[in-house]
Amino acid sequence: MTDFRILLPPGWARLPLDSRAPLRVKNLVAERLQAVPAHRRAELRSRLTRELTAALETAARQGGIDVLLSIDPVAGRPVPASGLVTHVRRRADAGSLEGLLRALGSAGRGVRELGLVDVAGGPAARRLTSREERVPEEGGSSGGELTVTQVDYVVPVPGTDGLLLLTFCTPVEQLAPPLVKLFDVMAGSLRWVLT
């Protein structure tokens, strides 16, 4: 497969989902906890390692090759935003990007925007969706609802039958407008690296 580069804003990390993922998790958690008082570090290390490992394992099961995470707080608050990069082979009957757009439009509920954009010097499909998700409270009791905003980009990999899927999301409705702009800039920065 052709590799890629993507610009990440300050405070974001790219975690490849390969055999070195556990070491990357360990290093990232250790780096994030340097400023935490020593008496809280062990408990937080265990919890963060468990949560991050579970998220990466889920992403890998979904076919992901990279996870993009916002890891630095802004104005003292975490920014709930992430991305998943997946490589898939295009089906022989997949047709054109326009056909793919029709399929994306009919397959997704909550589609707000759908169209072609330029990514890595070529056309790519872009879909913006919003959906309501129920969030359980700690202890399993019924929680509230979140509006999850998701932007998907389907980018043909040059010279292959492959597609690179970039999926970015945020579960905070108030942050969605600026984060969607950020996601568009990130996707637009994608460049192919021949390996």
C-alpha positions as CSV (number, residue, x, y, z in Angstrom):
1,M,0.0,0.0,0.0
2,T,1.1,3.6,-0.6
3,D,1.8,5.3,2.7
4,F,0.6,8.8,3.6
5,R,1.3,11.8,5.6
6,I,-1.3,13.9,7.3
7,L,-0.7,17.2,9.2
8,L,-1.8,17.0,12.8
9,P,-2.6,20.1,14.8
10,P,-0.6,20.7,18.0
11,G,-1.8,18.5,20.7
12,W,-2.8,15.6,18.4
13,A,-1.0,12.2,18.1
14,R,-1.0,9.6,15.3
15,L,-1.0,6.0,16.7
16,P,-0.4,3.3,14.1
17,L,-2.2,0.1,14.9
18,D,0.6,-2.3,14.5
19,S,2.7,-4.6,16.8
20,R,4.2,-1.5,18.5
21,A,0.8,-0.1,19.6
22,P,1.2,-1.3,23.2
23,L,4.5,0.4,23.6
24,R,3.1,3.6,22.0
25,V,0.2,3.5,24.6
26,K,2.6,3.0,27.4
27,N,4.8,6.0,26.3
28,L,1.8,8.2,25.6
29,V,0.3,7.5,29.0
30,A,3.6,8.1,30.8
31,E,4.1,11.4,28.9
32,R,0.5,12.6,29.7
33,L,0.9,11.8,33.4
34,Q,4.3,13.5,34.1
35,A,2.6,16.5,35.7
36,V,0.2,14.4,37.8
37,P,1.0,14.1,41.5
38,A,2.8,10.9,42.2
39,H,0.1,9.5,44.6
40,R,-2.4,9.6,41.8
41,R,-0.2,8.5,38.9
42,A,-0.5,4.7,39.4
43,E,-4.3,4.7,39.5
44,L,-4.5,7.0,36.5
45,R,-1.9,5.1,34.5
46,S,-3.8,1.8,34.9
47,R,-7.2,3.4,33.9
48,L,-5.8,5.4,30.9
49,T,-3.8,2.4,29.6
50,R,-6.9,0.2,29.9
51,E,-9.2,2.7,28.2
52,L,-6.7,3.7,25.4
53,T,-5.8,0.0,24.8
54,A,-9.5,-0.9,24.5
55,A,-10.1,2.0,22.1
56,L,-7.2,1.0,19.9
57,E,-8.3,-2.7,19.9
58,T,-11.8,-1.7,18.8
59,A,-10.3,0.5,16.0
60,A,-8.1,-2.4,14.9
61,R,-11.1,-4.8,14.8
62,Q,-12.9,-2.3,12.6
63,G,-10.0,-2.5,10.1
64,G,-8.2,0.6,11.3
65,I,-4.6,1.2,10.5
66,D,-4.1,4.5,12.4
67,V,-5.9,6.3,15.2
68,L,-5.6,10.1,15.4
69,L,-6.3,11.5,18.9
70,S,-6.6,15.0,20.4
71,I,-4.4,14.5,23.5
72,D,-3.6,18.0,24.8
73,P,-6.2,20.1,26.7
74,V,-7.2,23.5,25.4
75,A,-7.8,26.1,28.0
76,G,-7.5,23.4,30.6
77,R,-10.2,21.2,29.1
78,P,-9.8,18.0,27.0
79,V,-11.0,18.3,23.4
80,P,-13.1,15.2,22.6
81,A,-12.1,14.6,19.0
82,S,-10.6,11.7,17.2
83,G,-10.0,10.1,13.8
84,L,-9.7,6.6,12.4
85,V,-7.8,5.8,9.2
86,T,-8.8,2.6,7.5
87,H,-7.5,1.0,4.2
88,V,-10.0,-1.1,2.2
89,R,-10.0,-2.7,-1.2
90,R,-12.6,-1.3,-3.6
91,R,-15.1,-3.9,-4.8
92,A,-14.9,-4.8,-8.5
93,D,-18.4,-3.5,-8.9
94,A,-17.9,-0.3,-6.9
95,G,-18.0,2.0,-9.8
96,S,-17.2,5.7,-9.7
97,L,-16.9,8.2,-6.8
98,E,-20.3,9.6,-7.9
99,G,-21.8,6.1,-7.4
100,L,-20.0,5.9,-4.1
101,L,-21.5,9.2,-3.1
102,R,-25.0,7.9,-3.9
103,A,-24.4,4.9,-1.7
104,L,-23.0,7.0,1.1
105,G,-26.1,9.2,0.9
106,S,-28.6,6.4,1.0
107,A,-26.7,4.3,3.6
108,G,-26.4,7.0,6.3
109,R,-29.0,8.6,8.4
110,G,-28.4,12.1,9.6
111,V,-26.5,13.1,6.5
112,R,-26.1,16.9,6.5
113,E,-23.6,17.3,3.7
114,L,-22.4,15.1,0.9
115,G,-20.1,15.9,-2.0
116,L,-16.8,15.6,-3.8
117,V,-13.7,17.4,-2.4
118,D,-10.0,17.5,-3.4
119,V,-7.8,15.4,-1.2
120,A,-4.1,14.6,-2.0
121,G,-4.4,16.0,-5.5
122,G,-7.5,14.1,-6.5
123,P,-11.2,13.8,-6.0
124,A,-12.5,12.2,-2.8
125,A,-16.0,11.7,-1.3
126,R,-16.9,13.6,1.8
127,R,-19.9,13.0,4.1
128,L,-20.9,15.0,7.2
129,T,-23.4,13.3,9.5
130,S,-24.9,13.9,12.9
131,R,-26.6,11.3,15.1
132,E,-27.9,11.1,18.7
133,E,-26.3,8.5,21.0
134,R,-27.4,7.5,24.4
135,V,-24.6,7.6,27.0
136,P,-24.9,5.4,30.1
137,E,-24.0,6.9,33.5
138,E,-21.3,5.3,35.7
139,G,-22.8,2.2,37.3
140,G,-25.0,1.4,34.3
141,S,-27.9,3.8,35.0
142,S,-29.5,5.7,32.2
143,G,-27.5,8.7,31.1
144,G,-28.1,11.5,28.7
145,E,-27.9,11.9,24.9
146,L,-25.0,13.3,22.9
147,T,-25.0,14.5,19.3
148,V,-22.1,12.9,17.6
149,T,-20.8,14.7,14.5
150,Q,-18.8,12.7,12.1
151,V,-17.0,13.5,8.9
152,D,-16.0,10.7,6.5
153,Y,-13.6,11.0,3.6
154,V,-13.2,8.2,1.0
155,V,-9.9,8.7,-0.8
156,P,-8.9,6.5,-3.8
157,V,-5.3,5.3,-3.3
158,P,-3.4,6.1,-6.5
159,G,-2.4,3.2,-8.8
160,T,-4.4,0.6,-6.7
161,D,-7.9,-0.6,-6.1
162,G,-7.6,0.6,-2.6
163,L,-9.5,3.3,-0.7
164,L,-8.3,5.2,2.4
165,L,-11.2,6.0,4.7
166,L,-10.7,8.9,7.1
167,T,-13.3,9.1,9.8
168,F,-13.3,12.0,12.2
169,C,-15.8,12.6,15.0
170,T,-16.6,14.6,18.1
171,P,-19.4,14.0,20.6
172,V,-19.8,17.6,21.7
173,E,-22.4,19.5,19.6
174,Q,-21.1,22.9,20.6
175,L,-17.6,22.1,19.4
176,A,-18.7,20.5,16.1
177,P,-18.6,23.6,13.8
178,P,-14.9,24.5,14.5
179,L,-13.9,20.9,14.7
180,V,-15.5,20.1,11.3
181,K,-13.4,22.9,9.8
182,L,-10.3,21.4,11.5
183,F,-11.2,17.9,10.2
184,D,-11.4,19.4,6.7
185,V,-8.0,21.0,7.0
186,M,-6.5,17.7,8.3
187,A,-8.0,15.7,5.5
188,G,-6.9,18.3,2.9
189,S,-3.3,18.0,4.2
190,L,-3.1,14.3,3.2
191,R,-0.2,13.6,0.9
192,W,0.9,10.2,-0.5
193,V,4.3,8.8,0.3
194,L,5.6,6.2,-2.1
195,T,7.2,3.3,-0.3
